[in-house]
């Protein structure tokens, strides 16, 4: 039974990797463009959704309507994220208000070998300042604005 579950998980991961859009991973170079830098925004939930999730997580079949890992990050996603146990890593809470280190979302964004699955996003790492932006929102209490 364990082997069957492991094989199913492996097939799922391969399917997610194959279906996610790829890019050059450099979506923050705003020099010469009209797009503001992440530093121009306050770390609120609305800005986490619009500046992080919408740009790096919800496209294709990753964490949009047909969500990989049973995690839909399309707006509004607050109630599916804060104080919610991960469907893929039982016992792990996705966002623990005030505690980025205990938040599985941060583990998935930072660690090369998270408790379950792969580091996110699959199409390229988030820049450190974008991860810090999410951490700052969590540290401030992960409020829903």
Protein Blocks (a to p, Z undefined) as FASTA:
>chain_A
ZZmmmmmmmmmmmmmmmmpccdehiakbmghiabdcfklpccdfklmmmmmmmmmmmgcj
llmmklghhiafbdcfklmmgopacfklghiafbaghilklpmklmmmmpmbdfbhjddd
fkbccdfklmmmmmmmmmnoopaZZ
